[in-house]
Amino acid sequence: MMQAAVPFAIGALALSGCVASVPPAGPGPIVLDGVSYDVTRAPTGALRVSRQGKPFANWEGMEARRAADRFCNGRADTSIRDRFQGETWLIVEGCA
């Protein structure tokens, strides 16, 4: 019986390393690759993402989504309705 348990245990250990967990975002700015972002939730559930220091440009939606993903523990609900507003990105659907 012990011989059957060993391959199972090794397989379970190997699979446990395949799933990465995203640490929850704490209070304060989101920091990714040394850059700080402010993410706030609107009453509608939408997320406003702004970059500290250098404001976003309209072509930097993917970078804003990365910050929103961290805020939402890897589950930002992005869509084609997301939009650039002034110097921030609005993630319309918020967190999934």
ZIHUWO-V321287 format. One record per helix or strand. SS is the DSSP state (2 for helix, 1 for strand). FROM is the first residue (numbers start at 0). LEN is the number of residues. Records with the same first field share a line. If there is no record, write none. Layout:
# ZIHUWO-V321287
SS: FROM-LEN / FROM-LEN
This chain:
# ZIHUWO-V321287
2: 1-15 / 60-11
1: 29-3 / 34-7 / 46-5 / 75-1 / 82-3 / 87-4 / 94-1
